[in-house]
Amino acid sequence: PAAPYDLQEPFLKLAFGFMGITDITFVHADGLNFGDEQRDKSLAEAESALQEAVKTW
C-alpha cells in the first residue's frame, strides 16, 4: 500500500542502473518505530533476508 510513496528504491535503481548495476536486492526493515517487540521482529526478518541474499553472491 505504501509503494507509491517509496522514492528510495526507484532512485537507487536508476542511479545504480546508470552505472551498469542492475541486479539489486533490497532488504526492508519496516516498523522499527512501533515498539520494541515490532522492532525486534522486523530486524530479525531483515537479518534473515540478508543472510539469504548473501548466499547468492
Biotite code that builds the C-alpha atoms (Angstrom):
import biotite.structure as struc

atoms = struc.array([
    struc.Atom([0.000, 0.000, 0.000], chain_id="A", res_id=1, res_name="PRO", atom_name="CA", element="C"),
    struc.Atom([2.889, 2.412, 0.576], chain_id="A", res_id=2, res_name="ALA", atom_name="CA", element="C"),
    struc.Atom([4.596, 1.674, -2.755], chain_id="A", res_id=3, res_name="ALA", atom_name="CA", element="C"),
    struc.Atom([3.577, 4.996, -4.369], chain_id="A", res_id=4, res_name="PRO", atom_name="CA", element="C"),
    struc.Atom([5.373, 6.806, -1.549], chain_id="A", res_id=5, res_name="TYR", atom_name="CA", element="C"),
    struc.Atom([8.620, 4.848, -1.882], chain_id="A", res_id=6, res_name="ASP", atom_name="CA", element="C"),
    struc.Atom([11.069, 7.167, -3.595], chain_id="A", res_id=7, res_name="LEU", atom_name="CA", element="C"),
    struc.Atom([14.249, 5.433, -2.441], chain_id="A", res_id=8, res_name="GLN", atom_name="CA", element="C"),
    struc.Atom([14.110, 2.190, -4.434], chain_id="A", res_id=9, res_name="GLU", atom_name="CA", element="C"),
    struc.Atom([13.310, 3.779, -7.805], chain_id="A", res_id=10, res_name="PRO", atom_name="CA", element="C"),
    struc.Atom([16.031, 6.381, -7.308], chain_id="A", res_id=11, res_name="PHE", atom_name="CA", element="C"),
    struc.Atom([18.621, 3.797, -6.272], chain_id="A", res_id=12, res_name="LEU", atom_name="CA", element="C"),
    struc.Atom([17.676, 1.531, -9.189], chain_id="A", res_id=13, res_name="LYS", atom_name="CA", element="C"),
    struc.Atom([18.085, 4.479, -11.551], chain_id="A", res_id=14, res_name="LEU", atom_name="CA", element="C"),
    struc.Atom([21.407, 5.589, -10.056], chain_id="A", res_id=15, res_name="ALA", atom_name="CA", element="C"),
    struc.Atom([22.937, 2.115, -9.989], chain_id="A", res_id=16, res_name="PHE", atom_name="CA", element="C"),
    struc.Atom([21.466, 1.285, -13.397], chain_id="A", res_id=17, res_name="GLY", atom_name="CA", element="C"),
    struc.Atom([23.216, 4.330, -14.822], chain_id="A", res_id=18, res_name="PHE", atom_name="CA", element="C"),
    struc.Atom([26.471, 2.737, -13.636], chain_id="A", res_id=19, res_name="MET", atom_name="CA", element="C"),
    struc.Atom([25.509, -0.627, -15.140], chain_id="A", res_id=20, res_name="GLY", atom_name="CA", element="C"),
    struc.Atom([24.455, -2.304, -11.897], chain_id="A", res_id=21, res_name="ILE", atom_name="CA", element="C"),
    struc.Atom([21.034, -3.837, -12.443], chain_id="A", res_id=22, res_name="THR", atom_name="CA", element="C"),
    struc.Atom([20.944, -6.896, -10.162], chain_id="A", res_id=23, res_name="ASP", atom_name="CA", element="C"),
    struc.Atom([19.867, -5.238, -6.917], chain_id="A", res_id=24, res_name="ILE", atom_name="CA", element="C"),
    struc.Atom([18.186, -6.796, -3.901], chain_id="A", res_id=25, res_name="THR", atom_name="CA", element="C"),
    struc.Atom([16.503, -4.542, -1.371], chain_id="A", res_id=26, res_name="PHE", atom_name="CA", element="C"),
    struc.Atom([16.046, -5.674, 2.220], chain_id="A", res_id=27, res_name="VAL", atom_name="CA", element="C"),
    struc.Atom([13.452, -3.792, 4.233], chain_id="A", res_id=28, res_name="HIS", atom_name="CA", element="C"),
    struc.Atom([13.317, -3.303, 7.976], chain_id="A", res_id=29, res_name="ALA", atom_name="CA", element="C"),
    struc.Atom([9.890, -1.723, 8.398], chain_id="A", res_id=30, res_name="ASP", atom_name="CA", element="C"),
    struc.Atom([8.088, -0.832, 11.595], chain_id="A", res_id=31, res_name="GLY", atom_name="CA", element="C"),
    struc.Atom([11.173, -0.020, 13.640], chain_id="A", res_id=32, res_name="LEU", atom_name="CA", element="C"),
    struc.Atom([9.385, 2.763, 15.499], chain_id="A", res_id=33, res_name="ASN", atom_name="CA", element="C"),
    struc.Atom([6.345, 0.739, 16.608], chain_id="A", res_id=34, res_name="PHE", atom_name="CA", element="C"),
    struc.Atom([7.741, -0.543, 19.881], chain_id="A", res_id=35, res_name="GLY", atom_name="CA", element="C"),
    struc.Atom([10.455, -2.916, 20.981], chain_id="A", res_id=36, res_name="ASP", atom_name="CA", element="C"),
    struc.Atom([8.631, -6.121, 20.051], chain_id="A", res_id=37, res_name="GLU", atom_name="CA", element="C"),
    struc.Atom([7.879, -4.975, 16.491], chain_id="A", res_id=38, res_name="GLN", atom_name="CA", element="C"),
    struc.Atom([11.408, -3.572, 16.095], chain_id="A", res_id=39, res_name="ARG", atom_name="CA", element="C"),
    struc.Atom([12.998, -6.844, 17.164], chain_id="A", res_id=40, res_name="ASP", atom_name="CA", element="C"),
    struc.Atom([10.710, -8.825, 14.833], chain_id="A", res_id=41, res_name="LYS", atom_name="CA", element="C"),
    struc.Atom([11.452, -6.541, 11.870], chain_id="A", res_id=42, res_name="SER", atom_name="CA", element="C"),
    struc.Atom([15.199, -6.628, 12.472], chain_id="A", res_id=43, res_name="LEU", atom_name="CA", element="C"),
    struc.Atom([15.168, -10.425, 12.749], chain_id="A", res_id=44, res_name="ALA", atom_name="CA", element="C"),
    struc.Atom([13.265, -10.694, 9.454], chain_id="A", res_id=45, res_name="GLU", atom_name="CA", element="C"),
    struc.Atom([15.668, -8.268, 7.763], chain_id="A", res_id=46, res_name="ALA", atom_name="CA", element="C"),
    struc.Atom([18.688, -10.155, 9.087], chain_id="A", res_id=47, res_name="GLU", atom_name="CA", element="C"),
    struc.Atom([17.254, -13.417, 7.786], chain_id="A", res_id=48, res_name="SER", atom_name="CA", element="C"),
    struc.Atom([16.651, -11.833, 4.369], chain_id="A", res_id=49, res_name="ALA", atom_name="CA", element="C"),
    struc.Atom([20.236, -10.531, 4.337], chain_id="A", res_id=50, res_name="LEU", atom_name="CA", element="C"),
    struc.Atom([21.599, -13.968, 5.154], chain_id="A", res_id=51, res_name="GLN", atom_name="CA", element="C"),
    struc.Atom([19.607, -15.434, 2.251], chain_id="A", res_id=52, res_name="GLU", atom_name="CA", element="C"),
    struc.Atom([20.769, -12.680, -0.118], chain_id="A", res_id=53, res_name="ALA", atom_name="CA", element="C"),
    struc.Atom([24.416, -13.235, 0.793], chain_id="A", res_id=54, res_name="VAL", atom_name="CA", element="C"),
    struc.Atom([24.124, -16.903, -0.217], chain_id="A", res_id=55, res_name="LYS", atom_name="CA", element="C"),
    struc.Atom([23.550, -15.847, -3.828], chain_id="A", res_id=56, res_name="THR", atom_name="CA", element="C"),
    struc.Atom([26.754, -13.807, -4.121], chain_id="A", res_id=57, res_name="TRP", atom_name="CA", element="C"),
])
